[in-house]
Structures are given as C-alpha cells and as structure tokens.
Amino acid sequence: MKRNSLNRRKFMALLGTGTAALAVKPWSLIASETIRNQDKPATNISDAAKIPRNEWSMPGIYPGKVIRVNNTQSVINDDPVEQEAYLMIKKALLELTGQKDLEKAWSTFVSPGERIGLKVNPVAGKLLSTSHAVTRSVIKQLMESGIEKENIIIWDRREMDLKEAGFTAENYPGIKIAGTELQDENGSFYDKDGKLYGENNIDKKWFYWADVEGEYDDETMPYMINGGKYSYFTKIVTQDLDKIINIPILKNAGGSITNAMKNLAYGAISNTGRLHARLWNDTCAEVCAFAPIRDKVVLNICDGLRGCYNGGPAANRQFICNYNTILIASDPVALDRIAYDIIAEKRIAEGIQKSATPELLTFLTMSSELGLGLSDREKINLSVLDLG
C-alpha cells in the first residue's frame, strides 16, 4: 500500500499556508479547482439530518445577529489585557442578549450543573493562539454566573498543542484540560500494548464519512489516530460536554478565513489530513451539521485581540496584527462572514489583494444551506460598540 509522507512537520506547514499557492489563492478556490475536473467525493451528510434539532441547534437563539466590540486598550505592547477583554465580552453579551445583568446574560446560554467546554485554538503555539486574556475572562464570567469550576473544560484536538500554548493545570488550576490526541510523560503516543492513546478518545458511533482515503506514514498517524474513509468524533463532544463555547482566533487562510466553523469542524474529528485538499469547504460545513456540534455550540466568541491577515492559519510573525476586537454571536456562520470582512479590509490595506471576494466563501454558503446560520451579509444584523 502506498504511504503518504505527511508527517507532523509537513502537515503543520500545510496548515500554515506558507506555500506560494495559498498566499495567492484562498482554500475555497483551490478546492474548487481541484474538484472541477473530477467527481466531488460523496459524504454521509444526509445522516446529520436524521437526528432532530433542538432549541440550541445552530444558528442558536440569535440567528444572524453579531456583536463587534472594539477597544484600542485591549492590547498593550502586543500583550492582550485581561481586564479589557473581560469588559469587551461583558458589553458584547449584554448587547447580544438585551440583558442589563451579566449573570442573566450568561444564563441565556448555560446553567449550573452543565458541563461546559471551551473550544480554543492553540495550533500556532504561543505565537498566535486563543489568548489567555479572553479564555480567563470567559471562565471568570462563567463562574460568576454559577458554573462550577470542575464543570469547565478547555479542549482542542491535540493535548500537546494545548500545553505548548500554555493551557496547563498550572495556569488554569481546577480546570480540566482535554485533548483527543495525546502523549504520555515519556513523549510516546502509544500505550504498553502498542495502541494509540487517541484511539480511546474517539467515539466510533459518531463519524463523518467521506469517499477520500486517508493514508499516513508512521510518523503522521498519531496526529490522525486512524486512516481510511472515516473521521470519528472525539468523545469530548459526544460524551463529556453538555454545551460548547467556541473561542476561535481572527485568522486568515490564504484569501479565506479559519474562524468559528473551521475551529469546530477540524477540532472535533480524527483523520483530517485527507480532507484538506478536496473537501476543505465540505468539512467545515458538514461536520458542524452533526448533532454533537450542531446542538451543543451555544455561543461563539471570536478572539480578535490579536490575529493575522496572511500566512495563516498557523503563525507567521510578520503578518500578526492587533485587531483589538472581539466578535460574539450564537450564529457561527454569520460571525465568520463578519470576520471575513475584517480580514479582507486588512489584506486590502496591506496590498495583499485588491478587493474582497466573499463569493469564494463556499463553506459559509454550504453552512447556510444546511441551516447552520446566515451567510448573506445583507441579512446579518451587525452591532458595533467602540470602547475607545
């Protein structure tokens, strides 16, 4: 069997969109060009609709409504300021919910006794991950609203990435830190029986099937957990959580973005390497249509204090900037559409592209067609708060 030499280093380089092709073209355009001359791979997206929706299902209780808060004091010397992040999140939540009390605003989405997962994005390490200023502010507000510390879980796909970005027990005492792929204290991905630790963390009752084969070498497999045509959902979302708060970063991917939908989809399943070239858009939209994501993500808080406008979704220091903004919405599709405008404006100002190309945001159109949110900018209600 032919083995694909997609090791960790190469895989991260791919995510970093450091190639010339991705510097010029967005993921969505590359994907459409790849598929143009061949049949689009089949997926099991029809299975997603077999589970009835609930009151929390995307786009949530405020479809098409996005709050943006700007604050020039939110980043000082390239360091996000927790006190300012707390204030920005508070203002945004009160505006989104129409409440005057922060605890009542949070109670719109979560309740004491529920297990709450904070889906951060640590893939770029300390250089550009979900900031601790935003993460700690969310935790503080949850606890002030009656959510028990032991019921809060910070999670992402790779425990190693979480640790590298500073999401550790030392920095978050009493908060559980969880990853699907992990290593033991000796740095091994395998237990004494030669089985990947990650295999115990995927739920084979829940999967995204796509007619694209995943073939990996021994170095890459621990970061995929399994090959083949099945991508299994992590038990974190299928078994361990009642509600999810999605905290992506304001980042680009070529001329497109990786924000709320991408943070959820690629963070919740195994065997993703096979999906990047031919099914990037489909994956971002379709994985989120399955119940463990669709019915549990109640709020999206885009950390735009610091982000990037080129070289993403990994980090390239020269393209990291201070957007000094936070976006909040229950609707992840609408939030991504607004996030795109912010990044496109910056890319145009920097001379990277001449004009915005929202028509290439295929994954948002697909998401809207699946009933996950509003992608039509004319139908999105954006409120902007400027704190100075």
MOFENHU-V648901 format. One record per residue. N is the residue number from 0. RES is the residue in one letter. NEAR is the number of other C-alpha atoms within 8 Angstrom. D_LAST is the distance of its C-alpha to the last C-alpha in Angstrom with 2 decimals. Layout:
n->N res->RES near->NEAR d_last->D_LAST
n->N res->RES near->NEAR d_last->D_LAST
This chain:
n->0 res->M near->2 d_last->59.66
n->1 res->K near->4 d_last->57.27
n->2 res->R near->7 d_last->54.41
n->3 res->N near->7 d_last->50.99
n->4 res->S near->7 d_last->49.77
n->5 res->L near->10 d_last->46.17
n->6 res->N near->10 d_last->45.42
n->7 res->R near->9 d_last->42.18
n->8 res->R near->7 d_last->41.34
n->9 res->K near->8 d_last->42.11
n->10 res->F near->10 d_last->40.32
n->11 res->M near->9 d_last->37.08
n->12 res->A near->9 d_last->37.54
n->13 res->L near->9 d_last->37.85
n->14 res->L near->9 d_last->34.65
n->15 res->G near->12 d_last->32.92
n->16 res->T near->14 d_last->33.78
n->17 res->G near->10 d_last->34.78
n->18 res->T near->7 d_last->37.70
n->19 res->A near->6 d_last->37.92
n->20 res->A near->6 d_last->38.49
n->21 res->L near->13 d_last->35.29
n->22 res->A near->13 d_last->33.30
n->23 res->V near->8 d_last->34.56
n->24 res->K near->10 d_last->35.02
n->25 res->P near->13 d_last->33.07
n->26 res->W near->12 d_last->34.83
n->27 res->S near->13 d_last->35.54
n->28 res->L near->9 d_last->37.42
n->29 res->I near->10 d_last->39.37
n->30 res->A near->13 d_last->40.36
n->31 res->S near->9 d_last->41.55
n->32 res->E near->8 d_last->43.56
n->33 res->T near->10 d_last->45.10
n->34 res->I near->10 d_last->46.23
n->35 res->R near->7 d_last->47.34
n->36 res->N near->6 d_last->50.80
n->37 res->Q near->6 d_last->51.44
n->38 res->D near->6 d_last->51.33
n->39 res->K near->6 d_last->48.11
n->40 res->P near->9 d_last->48.69
n->41 res->A near->6 d_last->49.31
n->42 res->T near->8 d_last->47.19
n->43 res->N near->9 d_last->47.65
n->44 res->I near->9 d_last->44.70
n->45 res->S near->6 d_last->47.13
n->46 res->D near->8 d_last->47.43
n->47 res->A near->10 d_last->43.82
n->48 res->A near->9 d_last->44.62
n->49 res->K near->6 d_last->47.55
n->50 res->I near->7 d_last->45.36
n->51 res->P near->5 d_last->44.16
n->52 res->R near->8 d_last->40.45
n->53 res->N near->6 d_last->38.98
n->54 res->E near->7 d_last->36.25
n->55 res->W near->12 d_last->33.65
n->56 res->S near->13 d_last->34.73
n->57 res->M near->14 d_last->32.31
n->58 res->P near->16 d_last->30.36
n->59 res->G near->13 d_last->29.92
n->60 res->I near->7 d_last->29.33
n->61 res->Y near->10 d_last->26.47
n->62 res->P near->11 d_last->27.90
n->63 res->G near->12 d_last->25.83
n->64 res->K near->14 d_last->22.61
n->65 res->V near->17 d_last->19.50
n->66 res->I near->14 d_last->16.02
n->67 res->R near->13 d_last->13.18
n->68 res->V near->15 d_last->9.87
n->69 res->N near->13 d_last->7.28
n->70 res->N near->12 d_last->5.29
n->71 res->T near->8 d_last->5.81
n->72 res->Q near->9 d_last->7.29
n->73 res->S near->13 d_last->9.60
n->74 res->V near->13 d_last->12.22
n->75 res->I near->8 d_last->13.67
n->76 res->N near->4 d_last->16.88
n->77 res->D near->7 d_last->17.22
n->78 res->D near->6 d_last->17.34
n->79 res->P near->12 d_last->15.34
n->80 res->V near->11 d_last->14.17
n->81 res->E near->12 d_last->15.95
n->82 res->Q near->8 d_last->14.25
n->83 res->E near->10 d_last->10.85
n->84 res->A near->13 d_last->13.04
n->85 res->Y near->12 d_last->14.86
n->86 res->L near->8 d_last->12.04
n->87 res->M near->12 d_last->11.04
n->88 res->I near->13 d_last->14.77
n->89 res->K near->9 d_last->15.35
n->90 res->K near->9 d_last->13.02
n->91 res->A near->14 d_last->14.56
n->92 res->L near->12 d_last->18.03
n->93 res->L near->13 d_last->17.94
n->94 res->E near->9 d_last->16.97
n->95 res->L near->12 d_last->19.63
n->96 res->T near->8 d_last->22.32
n->97 res->G near->7 d_last->21.74
n->98 res->Q near->9 d_last->22.32
n->99 res->K near->7 d_last->20.94
n->100 res->D near->7 d_last->22.18
n->101 res->L near->11 d_last->21.04
n->102 res->E near->9 d_last->24.68
n->103 res->K near->10 d_last->25.85
n->104 res->A near->14 d_last->23.30
n->105 res->W near->12 d_last->24.62
n->106 res->S near->9 d_last->28.15
n->107 res->T near->7 d_last->27.80
n->108 res->F near->8 d_last->28.17
n->109 res->V near->10 d_last->29.98
n->110 res->S near->8 d_last->32.56
n->111 res->P near->8 d_last->34.08
n->112 res->G near->7 d_last->36.98
n->113 res->E near->11 d_last->35.59
n->114 res->R near->11 d_last->35.27
n->115 res->I near->13 d_last->31.76
n->116 res->G near->13 d_last->31.24
n->117 res->L near->12 d_last->27.99
n->118 res->K near->14 d_last->28.60
n->119 res->V near->13 d_last->26.70
n->120 res->N near->12 d_last->27.22
n->121 res->P near->14 d_last->28.60
n->122 res->V near->8 d_last->30.74
n->123 res->A near->13 d_last->29.17
n->124 res->G near->11 d_last->29.55
n->125 res->K near->9 d_last->27.23
n->126 res->L near->7 d_last->25.87
n->127 res->L near->13 d_last->24.04
n->128 res->S near->13 d_last->24.53
n->129 res->T near->13 d_last->22.60
n->130 res->S near->9 d_last->20.53
n->131 res->H near->7 d_last->21.75
n->132 res->A near->12 d_last->18.29
n->133 res->V near->12 d_last->18.20
n->134 res->T near->10 d_last->21.96
n->135 res->R near->9 d_last->22.10
n->136 res->S near->13 d_last->19.35
n->137 res->V near->10 d_last->21.42
n->138 res->I near->9 d_last->24.57
n->139 res->K near->8 d_last->23.33
n->140 res->Q near->10 d_last->22.30
n->141 res->L near->10 d_last->25.62
n->142 res->M near->10 d_last->27.58
n->143 res->E near->8 d_last->25.93
n->144 res->S near->12 d_last->27.05
n->145 res->G near->8 d_last->30.61
n->146 res->I near->14 d_last->30.94
n->147 res->E near->9 d_last->33.32
n->148 res->K near->8 d_last->32.38
n->149 res->E near->8 d_last->35.69
n->150 res->N near->11 d_last->34.82
n->151 res->I near->14 d_last->31.75
n->152 res->I near->13 d_last->32.58
n->153 res->I near->13 d_last->30.50
n->154 res->W near->14 d_last->32.42
n->155 res->D near->15 d_last->32.88
n->156 res->R near->10 d_last->35.97
n->157 res->R near->11 d_last->36.79
n->158 res->E near->15 d_last->36.86
n->159 res->M near->10 d_last->37.18
n->160 res->D near->11 d_last->33.83
n->161 res->L near->17 d_last->32.18
n->162 res->K near->9 d_last->33.75
n->163 res->E near->10 d_last->32.86
n->164 res->A near->11 d_last->29.15
n->165 res->G near->8 d_last->29.37
n->166 res->F near->11 d_last->29.89
n->167 res->T near->9 d_last->32.80
n->168 res->A near->10 d_last->34.43
n->169 res->E near->5 d_last->33.58
n->170 res->N near->7 d_last->29.83
n->171 res->Y near->8 d_last->30.03
n->172 res->P near->6 d_last->32.94
n->173 res->G near->7 d_last->34.49
n->174 res->I near->12 d_last->32.71
n->175 res->K near->9 d_last->35.06
n->176 res->I near->12 d_last->34.35
n->177 res->A near->10 d_last->36.37
n->178 res->G near->12 d_last->37.32
n->179 res->T near->14 d_last->40.09
n->180 res->E near->15 d_last->41.34
n->181 res->L near->11 d_last->42.03
n->182 res->Q near->12 d_last->44.16
n->183 res->D near->8 d_last->46.19
n->184 res->E near->5 d_last->46.16
n->185 res->N near->5 d_last->48.47
n->186 res->G near->6 d_last->46.21
n->187 res->S near->8 d_last->48.50
n->188 res->F near->12 d_last->47.48
n->189 res->Y near->11 d_last->50.96
n->190 res->D near->9 d_last->52.69
n->191 res->K near->5 d_last->56.23
n->192 res->D near->5 d_last->57.69
n->193 res->G near->6 d_last->55.89
n->194 res->K near->8 d_last->53.53
n->195 res->L near->11 d_last->49.83
n->196 res->Y near->12 d_last->47.74
n->197 res->G near->12 d_last->45.47
n->198 res->E near->9 d_last->48.40
n->199 res->N near->6 d_last->48.24
n->200 res->N near->11 d_last->44.60
n->201 res->I near->13 d_last->45.08
n->202 res->D near->11 d_last->46.35
n->203 res->K near->7 d_last->49.10
n->204 res->K near->5 d_last->49.19
n->205 res->W near->8 d_last->45.91
n->206 res->F near->11 d_last->45.67
n->207 res->Y near->13 d_last->44.45
n->208 res->W near->9 d_last->47.53
n->209 res->A near->10 d_last->47.42
n->210 res->D near->8 d_last->50.42
n->211 res->V near->9 d_last->49.21
n->212 res->E near->8 d_last->50.87
n->213 res->G near->10 d_last->48.98
n->214 res->E near->10 d_last->51.09
n->215 res->Y near->13 d_last->49.85
n->216 res->D near->11 d_last->51.41
n->217 res->D near->6 d_last->51.78
n->218 res->E near->8 d_last->48.76
n->219 res->T near->12 d_last->46.44
n->220 res->M near->11 d_last->47.87
n->221 res->P near->11 d_last->46.13
n->222 res->Y near->8 d_last->42.77
n->223 res->M near->11 d_last->44.15
n->224 res->I near->12 d_last->46.41
n->225 res->N near->9 d_last->48.75
n->226 res->G near->12 d_last->49.91
n->227 res->G near->9 d_last->51.54
n->228 res->K near->10 d_last->50.07
n->229 res->Y near->10 d_last->48.41
n->230 res->S near->12 d_last->44.86
n->231 res->Y near->14 d_last->44.81
n->232 res->F near->15 d_last->41.91
n->233 res->T near->13 d_last->40.92
n->234 res->K near->11 d_last->42.18
n->235 res->I near->11 d_last->38.68
n->236 res->V near->11 d_last->37.77
n->237 res->T near->11 d_last->41.27
n->238 res->Q near->6 d_last->42.30
n->239 res->D near->8 d_last->39.76
n->240 res->L near->12 d_last->36.78
n->241 res->D near->9 d_last->36.36
n->242 res->K near->12 d_last->32.74
n->243 res->I near->13 d_last->30.44
n->244 res->I near->13 d_last->26.67
n->245 res->N near->15 d_last->25.94
n->246 res->I near->15 d_last->23.21
n->247 res->P near->15 d_last->23.47
n->248 res->I near->14 d_last->21.54
n->249 res->L near->15 d_last->20.09
n->250 res->K near->14 d_last->23.14
n->251 res->N near->15 d_last->25.56
n->252 res->A near->15 d_last->29.34
n->253 res->G near->15 d_last->30.64
n->254 res->G near->14 d_last->29.25
n->255 res->S near->12 d_last->28.75
n->256 res->I near->14 d_last->26.62
n->257 res->T near->13 d_last->27.35
n->258 res->N near->13 d_last->25.04
n->259 res->A near->15 d_last->25.91
n->260 res->M near->13 d_last->29.49
n->261 res->K near->10 d_last->30.55
n->262 res->N near->14 d_last->29.23
n->263 res->L near->13 d_last->31.39
n->264 res->A near->13 d_last->34.45
n->265 res->Y near->10 d_last->35.15
n->266 res->G near->9 d_last->34.25
n->267 res->A near->11 d_last->36.65
n->268 res->I near->15 d_last->39.91
n->269 res->S near->12 d_last->42.41
n->270 res->N near->14 d_last->44.15
n->271 res->T near->10 d_last->41.21
n->272 res->G near->8 d_last->42.37
n->273 res->R near->10 d_last->44.73
n->274 res->L near->10 d_last->42.06
n->275 res->H near->8 d_last->39.77
n->276 res->A near->9 d_last->41.93
n->277 res->R near->11 d_last->43.46
n->278 res->L near->10 d_last->41.44
n->279 res->W near->13 d_last->37.81
n->280 res->N near->11 d_last->36.61
n->281 res->D near->10 d_last->39.20
n->282 res->T near->11 d_last->38.27
n->283 res->C near->14 d_last->34.54
n->284 res->A near->15 d_last->35.49
n->285 res->E near->11 d_last->38.83
n->286 res->V near->11 d_last->38.30
n->287 res->C near->13 d_last->35.47
n->288 res->A near->14 d_last->37.98
n->289 res->F near->12 d_last->40.12
n->290 res->A near->11 d_last->39.91
n->291 res->P near->8 d_last->38.71
n->292 res->I near->12 d_last->35.41
n->293 res->R near->12 d_last->35.39
n->294 res->D near->14 d_last->36.06
n->295 res->K near->12 d_last->34.07
n->296 res->V near->16 d_last->30.58
n->297 res->V near->14 d_last->28.72
n->298 res->L near->13 d_last->25.07
n->299 res->N near->17 d_last->23.24
n->300 res->I near->12 d_last->19.99
n->301 res->C near->15 d_last->19.10
n->302 res->D near->16 d_last->17.64
n->303 res->G near->13 d_last->15.63
n->304 res->L near->12 d_last->13.88
n->305 res->R near->16 d_last->16.71
n->306 res->G near->14 d_last->19.30
n->307 res->C near->14 d_last->21.80
n->308 res->Y near->14 d_last->22.82
n->309 res->N near->14 d_last->26.42
n->310 res->G near->16 d_last->29.02
n->311 res->G near->16 d_last->28.03
n->312 res->P near->13 d_last->28.65
n->313 res->A near->12 d_last->29.75
n->314 res->A near->13 d_last->27.79
n->315 res->N near->10 d_last->28.26
n->316 res->R near->6 d_last->26.26
n->317 res->Q near->4 d_last->25.94
n->318 res->F near->10 d_last->24.20
n->319 res->I near->13 d_last->21.65
n->320 res->C near->8 d_last->18.04
n->321 res->N near->10 d_last->14.52
n->322 res->Y near->8 d_last->13.24
n->323 res->N near->13 d_last->10.30
n->324 res->T near->12 d_last->11.15
n->325 res->I near->14 d_last->13.51
n->326 res->L near->16 d_last->16.05
n->327 res->I near->16 d_last->18.30
n->328 res->A near->15 d_last->21.59
n->329 res->S near->16 d_last->25.16
n->330 res->D near->19 d_last->26.28
n->331 res->P near->14 d_last->26.21
n->332 res->V near->16 d_last->27.56
n->333 res->A near->18 d_last->24.89
n->334 res->L near->15 d_last->22.20
n->335 res->D near->13 d_last->24.03
n->336 res->R near->11 d_last->24.25
n->337 res->I near->10 d_last->20.52
n->338 res->A near->12 d_last->20.14
n->339 res->Y near->11 d_last->22.78
n->340 res->D near->9 d_last->20.93
n->341 res->I near->8 d_last->17.98
n->342 res->I near->14 d_last->20.61
n->343 res->A near->12 d_last->22.82
n->344 res->E near->9 d_last->20.21
n->345 res->K near->9 d_last->19.71
n->346 res->R near->12 d_last->23.51
n->347 res->I near->12 d_last->24.17
n->348 res->A near->7 d_last->21.83
n->349 res->E near->7 d_last->23.71
n->350 res->G near->7 d_last->27.03
n->351 res->I near->7 d_last->28.17
n->352 res->Q near->8 d_last->28.94
n->353 res->K near->6 d_last->29.37
n->354 res->S near->6 d_last->28.22
n->355 res->A near->9 d_last->27.04
n->356 res->T near->7 d_last->29.96
n->357 res->P near->6 d_last->29.01
n->358 res->E near->5 d_last->32.71
n->359 res->L near->9 d_last->33.37
n->360 res->L near->10 d_last->31.46
n->361 res->T near->9 d_last->34.84
n->362 res->F near->12 d_last->33.91
n->363 res->L near->12 d_last->31.47
n->364 res->T near->9 d_last->34.20
n->365 res->M near->11 d_last->36.64
n->366 res->S near->15 d_last->34.35
n->367 res->S near->12 d_last->34.01
n->368 res->E near->7 d_last->37.78
n->369 res->L near->9 d_last->38.22
n->370 res->G near->8 d_last->36.21
n->371 res->L near->16 d_last->33.37
n->372 res->G near->14 d_last->30.53
n->373 res->L near->14 d_last->29.46
n->374 res->S near->13 d_last->29.24
n->375 res->D near->7 d_last->29.44
n->376 res->R near->9 d_last->26.07
n->377 res->E near->4 d_last->27.31
n->378 res->K near->8 d_last->27.85
n->379 res->I near->12 d_last->24.50
n->380 res->N near->7 d_last->22.12
n->381 res->L near->8 d_last->18.54
n->382 res->S near->8 d_last->15.68
n->383 res->V near->8 d_last->12.11
n->384 res->L near->9 d_last->9.21
n->385 res->D near->7 d_last->5.60
n->386 res->L near->7 d_last->3.78
n->387 res->G near->6 d_last->0.00
